[in-house]
Amino acid sequence: MEAMSAQPKFKPGYGPGWHRMLVETGWWHSFELPDGRVIRGVSEIPALRERLGQFPIPQDLTGRRALDIGCWDGWFSFELERRGAEVVAIDIWDNPRFREMHAVYGSRVDYRQMDVYELSPETVGTFDIVLFFGVLYHLKHPLLALEKVCSVTTGLAAVDSFVLRENFDLNAQPLLHFYENDEFEGQTDNWVAPNLACLAAMCRTAGFARVDLCKILTYSAGFACHRQFQAPRAEGARAEILQTFHNTNYGVNCSWMRDDYLACAFRTEEANLTRGDVQPRVGGYGVRPISVTKLGSDFWQTNFKVPPGLAPGWHPVTIAVREGPESAALRIAVDLPLPDNCELKIVGIRDGATWAAGQLDLKAGRILCIWCEGFPDNADANNVRVFLNGSKCSTVFVGPVSSSWQVNVEVPRAIAPGEAELTLKLGRAASASGKVRLLAES
């Protein structure tokens, strides 16, 4: 159900008597029955049509899959079904009025009792179109909910929510009011009220590539949230992507479920880039950068969220600049577990400074180079662990070299000179021990 603020400047204004009508009839949505009669609820049919009509949703949805979150009496669910979509409708309670209209229309809508926080590709699948109407301000964790919505959206999420009325400038400071008790229209499940800029910012932060304001209605605002950027142009400067990695541990593994972020280093002829000028894509989904930093004359770095909803596995990462052509792709491992059956083998140990075999001259440095076999493709500096006499070394590089892998580590100063036992671990797997002689610094 839509809500109103107890403070007049927030009051959306459903018109006089809406409380009484809801109590008397129980209906929030209005419906046209097959025999021509009309069930009149608080929200009239023209208002329902206007609310849905603000979004770029085609009249013909044949072959599309749609999700209605917080479906209540079900008008939007049945309208999407009427347009040809396969529809899943969810709400946190079993609404008898939904079931009544489901029977009246002979509907095939899949109606489920679910919380928005339960949404994931595993629980409900993915959808071309997702409706998220009048739910956000009922939630204690609105940003988490938007991430859940994003994870099951492949095309468009239509987000419509109550917003603060005093400032409709999208460039204003994002502001979210939090209501601890029943200050928001005397209801205990009305928790937050964002301003327009805040709602847009939360949708972008949740992982949507493009967030477009559709319309400000009497008591809400609607944003069309897209998973993709506009199609890249064939002409224009093509960026050269140099490296992509987890932005804090520098590895090739990441997880959208952990809310990880990636960093990409790239080159481009374009100058004076801002966040709006750079279009990263991961696994086909666009995601808006949170930073774009110039590191040299034509050398840049951008950081961005791992897009929600990616299936476990390897995914291509590309960069486009100012909606120009995409770069060649690098790849990143998303939620890809390490195999349990790795057979790790140490095949060589050398001093990183002198290149002497089987030893490390501590006078020359503390970098030890190790060559190994048996690594999976998603081995990286974050998951490969090296121990000398039981003490963990700092892994500074992991990468394939010809038919083997090279691992560079920095030896801790606490390890005494002399012969040391070296062990390498990856997940549950461990190599047989190797021997290395540490030469004294003096």
C-alpha positions as CSV (number, residue, x, y, z in Angstrom):
1,M,0.0,0.0,0.0
2,E,1.2,3.5,-0.7
3,A,1.9,5.7,2.3
4,M,1.8,9.3,3.3
5,S,4.0,11.3,5.6
6,A,2.6,12.7,8.8
7,Q,4.3,16.0,7.8
8,P,2.2,18.1,5.4
9,K,5.2,19.0,3.1
10,F,5.6,15.3,2.4
11,K,1.9,14.5,2.0
12,P,1.3,12.8,-1.3
13,G,-2.4,13.4,-1.3
14,Y,-4.5,10.5,-2.4
15,G,-7.6,12.6,-2.1
16,P,-10.1,12.8,0.8
17,G,-11.5,9.7,2.3
18,W,-8.9,7.1,1.1
19,H,-8.5,5.7,4.6
20,R,-12.3,5.2,4.9
21,M,-12.5,3.6,1.4
22,L,-9.7,1.2,2.2
23,V,-11.4,0.2,5.5
24,E,-14.8,-0.2,3.9
25,T,-13.8,-2.1,0.7
26,G,-10.4,-3.6,1.5
27,W,-9.3,-3.0,-2.1
28,W,-6.3,-0.9,-2.9
29,H,-6.3,-1.5,-6.7
30,S,-9.4,-1.0,-8.9
31,F,-10.4,-3.7,-11.4
32,E,-12.5,-4.0,-14.5
33,L,-14.4,-7.3,-14.4
34,P,-15.1,-9.4,-17.5
35,D,-18.8,-8.7,-17.2
36,G,-18.2,-4.9,-17.3
37,R,-18.5,-4.2,-13.6
38,V,-15.8,-2.3,-11.8
39,I,-14.3,-3.0,-8.4
40,R,-13.4,0.5,-7.1
41,G,-10.4,0.6,-4.9
42,V,-8.4,3.5,-3.5
43,S,-6.2,3.7,-6.6
44,E,-8.4,4.3,-9.6
45,I,-7.8,2.6,-13.0
46,P,-6.6,5.8,-14.8
47,A,-4.1,6.3,-12.0
48,L,-2.9,2.7,-12.3
49,R,-2.5,3.0,-16.0
50,E,-0.6,6.3,-15.6
51,R,1.7,4.8,-13.0
52,L,2.6,1.9,-15.3
53,G,2.6,4.0,-18.4
54,Q,5.4,6.3,-17.3
55,F,7.9,3.4,-17.9
56,P,9.2,2.2,-21.4
57,I,7.3,-1.1,-21.2
58,P,6.1,-2.4,-24.5
59,Q,2.4,-3.2,-25.1
60,D,3.4,-6.6,-26.5
61,L,5.4,-8.6,-24.0
62,T,5.0,-11.9,-25.7
63,G,8.0,-14.1,-24.9
64,R,9.1,-11.8,-22.0
65,R,9.4,-12.7,-18.4
66,A,8.2,-10.2,-15.8
67,L,8.3,-9.9,-12.0
68,D,5.9,-7.8,-9.8
69,I,7.4,-7.2,-6.4
70,G,4.9,-6.2,-3.7
71,C,2.0,-7.0,-6.0
72,W,-0.8,-6.4,-3.4
73,D,-4.2,-6.8,-5.1
74,G,-2.4,-7.6,-8.4
75,W,-3.5,-5.1,-11.0
76,F,0.0,-4.6,-12.5
77,S,0.6,-8.4,-12.5
78,F,-2.5,-9.1,-14.5
79,E,-1.9,-6.2,-16.8
80,L,1.6,-7.5,-17.7
81,E,0.1,-11.0,-18.2
82,R,-2.6,-9.4,-20.5
83,R,0.2,-8.0,-22.6
84,G,1.6,-11.5,-23.0
85,A,4.3,-11.8,-20.4
86,E,5.0,-14.8,-18.2
87,V,4.6,-13.2,-14.8
88,V,5.8,-14.0,-11.3
89,A,4.1,-11.9,-8.5
90,I,5.4,-11.8,-4.9
91,D,4.3,-10.3,-1.7
92,I,5.0,-10.9,2.0
93,W,1.4,-12.0,2.7
94,D,-1.2,-14.1,1.0
95,N,-3.7,-11.5,-0.2
96,P,-7.2,-13.0,-0.7
97,R,-8.1,-10.2,-3.1
98,F,-5.2,-11.2,-5.4
99,R,-6.4,-14.8,-5.3
100,E,-10.0,-13.7,-6.0
101,M,-8.9,-11.7,-9.1
102,H,-6.6,-14.5,-10.2
103,A,-9.6,-16.8,-10.3
104,V,-11.9,-14.2,-12.0
105,Y,-9.4,-13.7,-14.8
106,G,-8.4,-17.3,-15.1
107,S,-4.9,-16.1,-14.6
108,R,-1.6,-18.1,-14.9
109,V,0.4,-15.6,-12.9
110,D,2.8,-17.5,-10.5
111,Y,1.9,-16.0,-7.1
112,R,4.3,-16.5,-4.3
113,Q,4.7,-15.4,-0.7
114,M,8.3,-14.0,-0.5
115,D,10.3,-11.2,1.0
116,V,12.2,-9.0,-1.3
117,Y,15.4,-10.0,0.5
118,E,14.9,-13.6,-0.7
119,L,15.2,-12.6,-4.4
120,S,18.0,-14.1,-6.3
121,P,18.6,-15.8,-9.7
122,E,18.5,-19.1,-7.8
123,T,15.1,-18.5,-6.0
124,V,13.1,-16.9,-8.8
125,G,15.3,-16.8,-12.0
126,T,15.8,-13.7,-14.0
127,F,13.4,-11.3,-15.7
128,D,13.3,-9.0,-18.7
129,I,11.0,-6.5,-16.7
130,V,10.7,-6.0,-13.0
131,L,8.2,-3.8,-11.2
132,F,9.2,-2.5,-7.8
133,F,6.3,-0.2,-7.0
134,G,5.5,1.3,-3.5
135,V,7.8,-1.0,-1.6
136,L,11.1,0.7,-1.0
137,Y,10.1,3.1,1.8
138,H,8.6,0.1,3.7
139,L,12.1,-1.4,4.1
140,K,14.8,-1.0,6.7
141,H,17.5,-2.0,4.2
142,P,16.5,-0.2,1.0
143,L,19.8,-0.4,-0.8
144,L,20.2,-4.1,-0.1
145,A,16.7,-4.6,-1.5
146,L,17.6,-2.7,-4.7
147,E,20.7,-4.9,-5.1
148,K,18.4,-7.9,-4.9
149,V,16.1,-6.4,-7.5
150,C,19.1,-5.7,-9.7
151,S,20.3,-9.3,-9.4
152,V,17.2,-10.7,-11.0
153,T,16.8,-8.0,-13.7
154,T,18.3,-8.6,-17.1
155,G,16.7,-5.6,-18.9
156,L,14.5,-3.0,-17.1
157,A,13.5,-2.5,-13.5
158,A,10.7,0.0,-13.1
159,V,11.3,1.6,-9.6
160,D,8.5,3.7,-8.3
161,S,8.6,5.0,-4.7
162,F,7.4,7.8,-2.4
163,V,9.9,10.6,-2.4
164,L,10.4,13.7,-0.3
165,R,8.5,16.6,-1.9
166,E,10.6,19.7,-1.1
167,N,13.4,19.2,-3.6
168,F,13.0,17.7,-7.1
169,D,16.5,18.6,-8.3
170,L,18.4,15.5,-9.4
171,N,21.7,17.3,-8.7
172,A,20.8,18.1,-5.1
173,Q,22.5,16.6,-2.2
174,P,21.1,13.0,-1.8
175,L,19.0,12.9,1.4
176,L,17.2,10.0,3.1
177,H,14.9,10.6,6.1
178,F,14.7,7.7,8.5
179,Y,11.7,7.1,10.7
180,E,12.4,5.2,13.9
181,N,8.9,4.7,15.1
182,D,5.5,5.7,13.5
183,E,6.3,9.2,12.5
184,F,5.6,8.5,8.8
185,E,1.8,8.6,8.6
186,G,1.4,6.7,11.9
187,Q,2.5,3.5,10.3
188,T,5.2,1.3,11.8
189,D,6.4,-0.2,8.6
190,N,7.2,3.1,6.9
191,W,11.0,3.4,7.5
192,V,12.6,5.7,4.9
193,A,11.8,8.6,2.6
194,P,14.5,9.5,0.0
195,N,14.6,12.7,-2.0
196,L,14.7,12.4,-5.8
197,A,18.6,12.6,-5.9
198,C,18.9,9.9,-3.2
199,L,16.6,7.5,-5.0
200,A,18.5,7.9,-8.2
201,A,21.8,7.4,-6.4
202,M,20.7,4.3,-4.6
203,C,19.5,2.7,-7.9
204,R,22.9,3.4,-9.5
205,T,24.8,2.1,-6.5
206,A,22.7,-1.1,-6.5
207,G,24.3,-1.9,-9.9
208,F,22.1,-0.4,-12.7
209,A,24.0,1.0,-15.6
210,R,21.5,3.7,-16.5
211,V,18.9,5.3,-14.2
212,D,16.4,7.6,-16.0
213,L,13.8,9.7,-14.3
214,C,10.5,9.0,-16.0
215,K,7.8,11.1,-14.2
216,I,7.0,12.7,-10.9
217,L,3.4,11.6,-10.0
218,T,1.2,13.0,-7.3
219,Y,2.7,10.9,-4.6
220,S,5.7,9.1,-6.1
221,A,8.6,9.3,-8.6
222,G,9.5,6.7,-11.1
223,F,12.9,5.7,-12.4
224,A,13.6,3.4,-15.4
225,C,16.6,1.4,-14.2
226,H,18.5,-0.4,-17.1
227,R,21.1,-3.1,-16.8
228,Q,22.8,-2.0,-20.1
229,F,24.2,1.2,-21.4
230,Q,23.1,2.5,-24.7
231,A,24.5,0.4,-27.6
232,P,28.1,1.5,-28.3
233,R,28.8,3.4,-31.5
234,A,30.9,1.8,-34.1
235,E,32.9,5.0,-34.6
236,G,35.0,6.9,-32.1
237,A,38.1,6.2,-30.1
238,R,38.4,2.6,-28.8
239,A,39.8,2.3,-25.3
240,E,42.6,-0.2,-24.7
241,I,42.0,-2.2,-21.5
242,L,45.3,-3.1,-19.9
243,Q,44.4,-4.9,-16.7
244,T,41.4,-5.7,-14.5
245,F,41.5,-6.9,-11.0
246,H,39.8,-6.9,-7.6
247,N,40.2,-3.4,-6.3
248,T,41.4,-4.3,-2.8
249,N,43.2,-7.6,-3.1
250,Y,44.4,-7.3,-6.7
251,G,43.3,-10.8,-7.6
252,V,41.3,-12.2,-10.5
253,N,38.5,-13.5,-8.3
254,C,35.5,-11.5,-7.2
255,S,31.9,-11.9,-5.9
256,W,28.8,-9.8,-6.6
257,M,27.3,-11.5,-3.5
258,R,30.0,-9.9,-1.3
259,D,29.5,-6.6,-3.0
260,D,33.0,-6.6,-4.5
261,Y,34.4,-3.9,-6.7
262,L,36.8,-4.1,-9.7
263,A,39.5,-1.8,-11.0
264,C,40.4,-1.4,-14.6
265,A,43.5,0.3,-16.1
266,F,43.0,1.5,-19.6
267,R,44.4,3.8,-22.3
268,T,42.4,6.2,-24.5
269,E,43.0,9.2,-26.7
270,E,40.0,10.9,-25.1
271,A,40.7,13.6,-22.5
272,N,38.9,15.2,-19.5
273,L,37.0,12.0,-18.7
274,T,34.3,12.0,-15.9
275,R,32.3,9.1,-14.4
276,G,29.6,9.6,-17.0
277,D,32.1,9.3,-19.9
278,V,33.2,5.7,-19.1
279,Q,31.1,2.6,-19.7
280,P,32.5,-0.6,-18.0
281,R,30.7,-3.9,-18.9
282,V,31.1,-7.2,-17.1
283,G,29.4,-10.3,-18.5
284,G,27.3,-8.1,-20.8
285,Y,25.9,-5.9,-18.0
286,G,26.9,-2.3,-17.7
287,V,27.7,-0.7,-14.4
288,R,28.4,2.9,-13.6
289,P,31.9,3.8,-12.3
290,I,32.3,5.2,-8.8
291,S,35.6,6.8,-9.8
292,V,37.6,7.7,-12.9
293,T,41.2,8.7,-12.3
294,K,43.9,10.0,-14.7
295,L,47.2,8.3,-14.0
296,G,49.2,9.5,-17.0
297,S,48.9,11.4,-20.3
298,D,46.6,8.7,-21.8
299,F,46.5,6.2,-18.9
300,W,43.4,6.0,-16.7
301,Q,41.9,3.8,-14.0
302,T,38.2,3.3,-13.2
303,N,36.6,1.5,-10.2
304,F,33.1,-0.1,-10.4
305,K,30.8,-2.6,-8.7
306,V,30.7,-6.2,-9.8
307,P,27.2,-6.3,-11.5
308,P,24.7,-8.3,-9.5
309,G,23.2,-11.5,-10.8
310,L,26.2,-12.9,-12.8
311,A,26.4,-16.6,-12.9
312,P,29.5,-18.3,-11.3
313,G,32.3,-18.5,-13.8
314,W,34.6,-16.4,-16.1
315,H,33.1,-13.2,-17.5
316,P,34.5,-10.7,-20.0
317,V,35.3,-7.2,-18.9
318,T,35.4,-4.3,-21.4
319,I,35.6,-0.6,-21.3
320,A,34.0,2.0,-23.7
321,V,34.6,5.7,-23.6
322,R,31.8,8.3,-24.4
323,E,29.6,5.5,-25.8
324,G,32.2,4.6,-28.4
325,P,33.2,1.1,-29.4
326,E,34.0,-1.4,-26.7
327,S,37.6,-2.4,-26.0
328,A,38.9,-5.9,-26.4
329,A,37.9,-8.1,-23.4
330,L,39.9,-9.3,-20.5
331,R,38.2,-11.7,-18.1
332,I,37.5,-12.0,-14.4
333,A,36.3,-14.9,-12.3
334,V,33.0,-14.3,-10.5
335,D,32.0,-16.5,-7.5
336,L,34.1,-19.3,-9.0
337,P,35.2,-21.8,-6.3
338,L,38.7,-23.3,-6.2
339,P,38.7,-27.0,-7.2
340,D,39.3,-29.4,-4.4
341,N,41.6,-31.8,-6.4
342,C,44.5,-29.5,-7.2
343,E,47.8,-31.4,-7.3
344,L,50.3,-28.7,-6.5
345,K,54.0,-29.2,-7.3
346,I,57.0,-27.0,-6.7
347,V,59.3,-27.3,-9.8
348,G,61.8,-24.5,-9.1
349,I,63.0,-21.9,-6.5
350,R,65.2,-19.0,-7.3
351,D,66.5,-15.8,-5.7
352,G,64.5,-12.9,-7.1
353,A,67.6,-10.6,-7.3
354,T,70.6,-12.9,-8.1
355,W,68.6,-15.6,-9.8
356,A,70.6,-18.3,-7.9
357,A,68.7,-21.6,-7.6
358,G,67.6,-23.0,-4.3
359,Q,68.6,-20.0,-2.2
360,L,67.8,-16.4,-1.2
361,D,70.7,-14.0,-0.5
362,L,69.1,-11.7,2.2
363,K,71.8,-9.1,1.4
364,A,70.4,-8.7,-2.1
365,G,66.7,-8.7,-1.2
366,R,63.8,-10.7,0.2
367,I,61.9,-11.6,-3.0
368,L,61.8,-15.4,-3.6
369,C,60.6,-16.7,-7.0
370,I,58.8,-20.1,-7.1
371,W,57.7,-22.1,-10.1
372,C,54.8,-24.4,-9.6
373,E,52.4,-26.7,-11.5
374,G,48.8,-27.8,-10.8
375,F,47.2,-24.4,-10.5
376,P,43.7,-23.7,-11.7
377,D,43.1,-20.7,-14.0
378,N,41.7,-18.6,-11.1
379,A,44.8,-18.9,-8.9
380,D,45.9,-15.4,-7.9
381,A,47.9,-13.4,-5.3
382,N,45.0,-13.5,-2.9
383,N,44.4,-17.2,-2.7
384,V,47.9,-18.7,-3.2
385,R,49.7,-18.9,0.2
386,V,53.4,-19.7,0.7
387,F,54.9,-20.7,4.1
388,L,58.6,-20.8,5.1
389,N,59.1,-22.8,8.3
390,G,55.4,-22.4,9.0
391,S,55.5,-18.5,8.7
392,K,53.3,-17.0,6.0
393,C,55.1,-15.0,3.3
394,S,53.6,-12.0,1.5
395,T,52.5,-13.1,-2.0
396,V,53.3,-10.3,-4.4
397,F,52.7,-11.9,-7.8
398,V,51.0,-15.0,-9.2
399,G,50.8,-15.7,-12.9
400,P,51.2,-18.3,-15.7
401,V,54.6,-18.5,-17.3
402,S,54.8,-20.9,-20.3
403,S,53.7,-24.3,-19.0
404,S,54.0,-23.5,-15.3
405,W,53.1,-20.7,-12.9
406,Q,55.3,-18.2,-11.2
407,V,54.8,-17.1,-7.6
408,N,56.8,-14.3,-6.1
409,V,56.8,-13.8,-2.3
410,E,58.5,-11.5,0.1
411,V,60.2,-13.4,3.0
412,P,59.4,-12.1,6.5
413,R,62.3,-10.6,8.4
414,A,61.5,-12.9,11.4
415,I,62.7,-16.0,9.5
416,A,66.3,-16.8,10.5
417,P,69.0,-17.6,8.0
418,G,69.7,-21.2,7.3
419,E,67.8,-24.0,5.5
420,A,64.0,-23.5,5.4
421,E,61.2,-25.7,4.5
422,L,58.8,-24.1,1.9
423,T,55.2,-25.2,1.4
424,L,52.6,-23.8,-1.0
425,K,48.8,-24.0,-0.4
426,L,45.8,-23.2,-2.5
427,G,42.4,-23.7,-1.0
428,R,42.5,-27.2,0.6
429,A,45.4,-28.3,-1.5
430,A,49.0,-28.2,-0.4
431,S,52.3,-29.0,-2.2
432,A,55.0,-31.3,-0.9
433,S,57.7,-29.3,0.9
434,G,60.6,-27.8,-0.9
435,K,64.0,-26.6,0.5
436,V,65.5,-23.2,0.2
437,R,68.7,-21.9,1.9
438,L,68.5,-18.3,3.3
439,L,71.9,-16.6,3.3
440,A,72.7,-14.2,6.2
441,E,72.5,-10.4,5.5
442,S,76.0,-9.8,7.0
